[in-house]
Amino acid sequence: MMLDVYFEDQHYQLEVDEALVRQGKEFFERIDRDMDAGWQMGPSFVDELGDKNRAQIAASKLMIALENRNEAMSKAMSAYIVFRLPRVSAVHIDTTGQMLNTEFVMRE
């Protein structure tokens, strides 16, 4: 599946390996354990993270991976976003320090 990623004036169209989404459960569980105690999401600390919050955190990491041309991390974070939000088609990543403003577009 394709995931469109937007931040600042950049647009990336990423091919998300659905096999990686299915097989990455153990890796995704490790990511979730890191987030289970809550997360600083810009100026706000969020104690209980829902799927959208977890995907927003992953989107922030995805942006950094894309900027650094880290293909392995880009693939992992895009797969995690699809794992958390299976109907996602695009992500608009906030770059102003307000991670909670990162938005997702869902397929119908």
Long-range contacts (C-beta under 8 A, 24 or more apart in sequence): 1-82, 2-89, 3-78, 3-81, 3-82, 3-88, 3-89, 3-90, 3-91, 4-89, 4-90, 4-91, 4-105, 5-59, 5-62, 5-63, 5-66, 5-78, 5-90, 5-91, 5-93, 6-90, 6-91, 6-92, 6-93, 7-63, 7-92, 7-93, 7-94, 7-95, 8-95, 10-66, 12-66, 14-74, 14-75, 14-78, 16-75, 16-78, 16-79, 16-82, 17-75, 17-79, 18-82, 20-75, 20-76, 20-79, 21-79, 21-82, 21-83, 24-76, 24-79, 24-80, 24-83, 25-83, 27-76, 27-80, 28-79, 28-80, 28-83, 31-58, 31-80, 41-99, 41-100, 42-97, 42-98, 42-99, 42-100, 42-101, 43-97, 43-98, 44-100, 46-100, 51-84, 51-85, 52-84, 52-85, 52-104, 53-100, 54-80, 54-84, 55-80, 55-81, 55-84, 55-85, 55-88, 55-91, 55-104, 56-99, 56-100, 56-102, 57-99, 58-84, 59-91, 59-93, 59-102, 60-93, 60-99, 60-102, 62-91, 62-93, 63-93, 63-95
